[in-house]
Amino acid sequence: MMHLMPDLPGLLRRLRAQPQLATLVAHVSRFEKVTLATVIGAAAALFAFAKLADEVGEGGTRRFDEWVLLALRTPGNLSDPIGPRWFEEMMRDFTALGSTGVLALMVLAVSGFLAMTRKGHAALMVLGSVMSGVLLSQTLKATYARPRPELVPHGAEVYTASFPSGHAMMSAIVYLTLGALLARTQSDQGVKVYVLTIAVALTVIVGASRVYLGVHWPTDVLAGWTLGGVWALGCWSIMLWLQSRGQVEAETQGDAV
């Protein structure tokens, strides 16, 4: 019976040797690897978010949160963030990159561009990803209802609950999704890395500015980054799957946007 068992590696080698099947086998293998990596990454991030939310609910992160906020304030003057005044103003500029108005304008502009270039379904996917992310963020804020930090004065206006950080979560969803979308239009690997690095950097800067300005606990931002990254990854995976089925337009490949 053992001799009747198929030799899977040998079978794959023989399939790749057939010109008609080589491309298909390579595509399937690559798709399975991407899917597996996506599932593992998403599961790990969701587990991290669940653990973090549990610790926050039990007050286990209080000492860490307070230590970070106090470390970012001038000793003896909690109303003054460390650094010169121009740096504080710059952090306010950075935090605006994760505001509802800026992100909404950016998403609408990109969606309009996709629609004008006959990629209407891709535009709807981008809109759906962001709008569902907003709904999730507001639902979690209402569920956890964590108060904003009162340890230091706020350096920006706030109107909602603290956990998770909406700025951190939505900037991760928007910038990572749009960064991946733009990266797929480029054939040069270096350009892809550059685009995705900028997307990650914007996400990190927005979240860090929220803690610096004292409007979020550090764990709020960590939770927002984690959940926003998972959401962007999940929505992007769905878009790739729909593209493989021809239900969403594929991005144009080339060196120019």
C-alpha positions in Angstrom: 0.0 0.0 0.0 2.9 2.4 0.7 4.0 2.2 -2.9 0.5 3.3 -4.0 0.7 6.5 -1.9 1.3 9.6 -4.2 4.6 11.3 -4.0 3.4 14.9 -3.5 6.7 16.7 -4.1 7.4 14.6 -7.2 3.8 15.2 -8.4 4.3 19.0 -8.1 7.6 18.8 -9.9 6.0 16.9 -12.8 3.1 19.4 -12.9 5.5 22.4 -13.0 7.3 20.7 -15.9 4.1 21.0 -18.0 4.0 24.4 -19.6 0.2 24.5 -19.5 0.1 23.8 -15.8 3.2 25.5 -14.5 1.7 28.9 -14.1 -1.4 27.6 -12.4 0.5 25.5 -9.9 2.8 28.5 -9.1 -0.3 30.7 -8.6 -2.0 28.2 -6.3 1.1 27.6 -4.2 1.7 31.3 -3.8 -2.0 32.0 -2.9 -2.0 29.2 -0.3 1.2 30.6 1.3 -0.3 34.2 1.4 -3.5 32.9 2.9 -1.8 30.9 5.6 0.4 33.8 6.5 -2.6 36.1 6.6 -4.6 33.7 8.9 -1.7 33.2 11.3 -0.9 36.9 11.5 -4.6 37.9 12.0 -5.0 35.2 14.7 -1.9 36.3 16.5 -3.0 40.0 16.4 -6.5 39.2 17.6 -5.2 37.2 20.4 -2.9 40.1 21.4 -5.9 42.5 21.3 -8.0 40.2 23.4 -5.2 39.9 26.0 -4.7 43.6 26.0 -8.4 44.4 26.4 -8.6 41.9 29.3 -5.7 43.5 31.1 -7.1 47.0 30.5 -10.5 45.9 31.9 -8.8 44.5 35.0 -6.6 47.5 35.5 -3.5 45.6 34.9 -2.0 48.2 32.6 -2.5 51.2 34.8 1.1 51.4 36.1 2.5 51.2 32.6 0.1 53.7 31.1 0.7 56.2 33.9 4.5 55.8 33.6 4.5 56.5 29.9 2.3 59.6 30.2 4.4 61.0 33.0 7.6 60.3 31.1 6.3 62.5 28.3 5.8 65.5 30.6 8.2 68.1 32.0 9.1 67.1 35.7 7.1 69.4 38.0 4.8 70.7 35.3 2.3 68.1 34.0 0.7 70.6 31.7 3.9 70.9 29.7 4.9 68.0 27.3 8.6 67.4 27.0 10.3 69.2 24.1 10.2 72.7 22.6 6.9 74.4 21.8 7.4 73.9 18.0 7.5 70.2 18.6 4.3 70.2 20.5 2.6 72.1 17.6 4.1 69.6 15.2 2.5 66.8 17.1 -0.8 68.5 16.8 -0.3 68.6 13.1 0.5 64.9 13.1 -2.5 64.0 15.1 -4.7 65.7 12.6 -3.5 63.1 10.0 -5.7 60.6 11.9 -8.7 62.9 12.3 -12.1 62.0 10.8 -12.0 65.0 8.4 -8.6 64.3 7.0 -9.1 60.5 6.6 -12.6 61.0 5.1 -11.2 63.4 2.5 -8.4 61.1 1.6 -10.7 58.1 1.3 -13.2 59.9 -0.8 -10.4 61.3 -3.1 -8.9 57.8 -3.6 -12.4 56.3 -4.2 -13.3 58.9 -6.7 -10.0 58.3 -8.5 -10.7 54.6 -8.6 -14.2 55.2 -9.9 -13.0 57.5 -12.6 -10.5 54.9 -13.8 -13.2 52.3 -14.1 -12.5 50.5 -10.9 -15.9 51.1 -9.3 -15.9 47.8 -7.4 -12.5 48.5 -5.9 -13.7 52.0 -4.9 -16.6 50.4 -3.1 -14.3 47.9 -1.3 -12.2 50.8 0.0 -15.3 52.7 1.2 -16.7 49.6 2.7 -13.5 48.7 4.5 -13.2 52.2 6.1 -16.9 52.6 7.0 -17.1 49.2 8.6 -13.9 50.0 10.5 -15.5 53.2 11.8 -18.5 51.2 13.0 -16.3 48.7 14.7 -14.3 51.4 16.4 -17.3 53.2 17.8 -18.9 49.9 18.9 -15.8 49.0 20.9 -15.5 52.4 22.4 -19.1 52.2 23.6 -18.6 48.6 24.9 -15.4 49.3 26.9 -16.3 52.9 27.8 -12.8 53.6 29.2 -12.4 57.2 30.5 -9.8 59.4 28.9 -6.6 60.1 30.8 -7.0 62.6 33.6 -3.5 62.3 34.8 -2.3 65.1 32.5 -4.0 68.0 30.7 -5.2 67.2 27.2 -3.4 68.8 24.3 -6.3 68.3 21.9 -10.1 68.2 22.0 -11.7 64.8 22.6 -15.3 63.7 22.4 -15.5 59.9 22.7 -14.3 57.1 25.0 -10.7 56.2 25.1 -10.4 52.4 24.3 -9.3 51.7 21.6 -7.9 54.8 20.0 -10.0 55.8 17.0 -7.1 57.8 15.5 -4.7 54.9 15.8 -7.2 52.3 14.5 -8.6 54.3 11.6 -5.2 55.6 10.5 -4.0 52.0 10.4 -7.0 50.9 8.3 -6.8 53.9 5.9 -3.1 54.3 5.4 -2.3 50.5 5.3 -5.2 49.8 2.9 -4.3 52.7 0.6 -0.6 51.9 0.9 -1.2 48.3 -0.1 -3.4 49.5 -3.0 -0.7 51.8 -4.3 2.1 49.3 -3.8 0.3 46.8 -6.1 0.5 49.4 -8.9 4.3 49.2 -8.8 6.5 46.5 -10.3 9.7 47.7 -8.6 10.2 45.9 -5.2 12.0 48.9 -3.8 9.1 51.2 -4.6 6.7 48.8 -3.0 8.7 48.7 0.2 9.0 52.5 0.2 5.2 53.0 -0.1 4.4 50.5 2.6 7.0 52.0 4.9 5.4 55.4 4.5 2.0 53.9 5.3 3.3 52.3 8.5 5.2 55.4 9.5 2.1 57.6 9.2 0.1 55.1 11.3 2.8 55.1 14.0 3.2 58.9 14.0 -0.6 59.4 14.5 -0.8 57.0 17.3 2.3 58.3 19.1 1.0 61.9 18.9 -2.2 60.9 20.8 -0.1 59.7 23.7 2.2 62.7 23.6 -0.8 65.0 23.7 -2.2 63.1 26.7 -5.5 62.3 25.1 -5.0 58.5 25.1 -3.4 55.9 27.3 -0.6 54.1 25.6 -2.6 50.8 25.7 -5.5 52.6 23.8 -3.1 53.2 20.9 -1.6 49.7 21.0 -5.1 48.3 20.8 -6.0 50.6 17.9 -2.9 49.7 16.0 -3.4 46.0 16.5 -7.1 46.0 15.5 -6.7 48.4 12.7 -3.9 46.4 11.2 -6.0 43.2 11.4 -9.0 45.0 9.8 -6.9 46.3 7.0 -5.3 42.9 6.4 -8.7 41.2 6.4 -10.3 43.6 4.0 -7.3 43.5 1.7 -7.4 39.7 1.7 -11.1 39.8 0.8 -10.3 42.3 -2.1 -7.6 40.0 -3.4 -9.9 37.0 -3.3 -12.6 38.9 -5.1 -10.1 40.1 -7.7 -9.1 36.4 -8.3 -12.7 35.7 -9.0 -13.1 38.7 -11.3 -15.6 40.4 -9.0 -13.3 43.3 -8.3 -11.1 45.0 -10.8 -7.4 44.2 -10.7 -5.0 47.1 -10.1 -3.1 48.2 -13.2 0.5 46.9 -13.0 3.3 49.3 -14.1 5.8 51.8 -12.9 3.5 54.7 -12.8 0.4 55.3 -10.8 
